[in-house]
Amino acid sequence: MSKTSLKKMEFSIPENLNLEIKEFNSPQKVIFGTDSYMRLPSFIPKGTKKIILFTHEIGKFTSTGIIDEIISNLSKASFVVKNYGISNTPSTQSIDELTMEASSFSPDLVLCIGGGSVIDGGKLIAALINNPGKSQDYQDSKCTILEKPVDIFAVPTTSGSGSEATAVSVLKNSTNGCIKSISSPFLIPKYVLLDPSFIKFIPPSLLALVGLDAFTHAMESFVSKKANLITRQNSLLGGRLIYESLPRVINGQGNDLDYEKDR
């Protein structure tokens, strides 16, 4: 993104906003702060003993050593951790295979550290552990998630999908190749940790893509027919912050405090 001057962007709440009763679902607990990942063990809910950790398959972020550091810190805090990788846009077959592995481990917590694909996959696996059937059954609407999943703790490393706050998991159907979502309020993570320091590990090209993705979500939610006063206030704030800050962050201008402020 070029270093160009920004035009003023203005949104306003329409006077004829539908004020019918609506629902607003969000994670139960959100933790925010630079390098907060280093204190992750202290944020794990009480009573947790076994954690299944889902991350990206081998790639740039996993090569930073942060995942190894997190696993080490969790192990030092006496948690039993198993780590599995999830590919971009995971397939129903891969999710079913990982669900079998996860079920045999009987985790108390599903910890997802990564982008949208990792969190989407981890959320669904947490639900499938406690619900019958395979992922394609839910994608084809043959089954519905009726039982609470294993507790989900999401740690996003990018800002594009917003999967850490949504009730949706997106998968590729292994039978027909179709990419389709599965939706349930049970898929909203119970706990979320947001660490703006992760931005430093994202290449500018990817940062631009996920930033524009996040901005698109802000616009879409603002004009949605299901929007309400709460969601539109969030849309306004999110859209303004991204619009004003994304070019500067991509160009590497600012220090860690700026990353936190802009996140």
RANORVEN-V236604 format. One line per field, one symbol per residue. phi: phi as a letter, one per 30 degrees, with the letter a starting at -180 (. if undefined). psi: psi as a letter, one per 20 degrees, with the letter a starting at -180 (. if undefined). burial: b if it has 24 or more other C-alpha atoms within 12 Angstrom, else e. A space follows every 10 residues. Layout:
phi = ???
psi = ???
burial = ???
This chain:
phi = .ddcdcddcb bbdddcddcd dbcbcaedbb cbldidddce edcdddjdbc bcccbddead ddddjddddd dddddddidc bccbcbddhd dddddddddd dddddhddbc ccbldeddde dddddeddec bdjceddddc idbbdccede ecbcbdcbbd diddbccbbc bcdddcidcb ccbaeddded bbcccddded ccdedddddd dddddddddd ddcedcdbdd dddddddddd ddddceeddd didjcddded ddd
psi = pqmqqpqppp qqpqhkpokr prqoprqhpp ppqpkhhhjg hiipqqipgp pppprqrpag ghiiigghgg gghghhjjqp pppqqprpmq rhghghghhg gghhhmqhpo pooaaggggg ggghghhhhj qrrrhhhhhj khqqohqprq ppopnpirjg hjhijrkqpp qppigijpoq qppqhiipqh qppooiihhi jpqhghhggh ghgghhhggg hhiqijqahg hhghgggggg ggghhgghgh jkprahhhgg gh.
burial = eeeeeeeeee eeeeeeeeee eeeeeebeee bebbebbbeb bebbbeebeb bbbbbbbeee bbeeebbeeb beebeeeebb bbbbbbbbbb bbbbbbebbe ebbeebbbbb bbbbbbbbbb bbbbbbbbbb bbbbbbebbe eeebbeebbb bbbbbbbbbb bbbbbbbbbb bbbeeeeeeb bbbbbbbbbb bbbbbbbbbb bbeeebbbeb bbbbbbbbbe bbbeeebbbe bbebbbbbbb bbbbbbbbbb ebeeeeeebb ebb
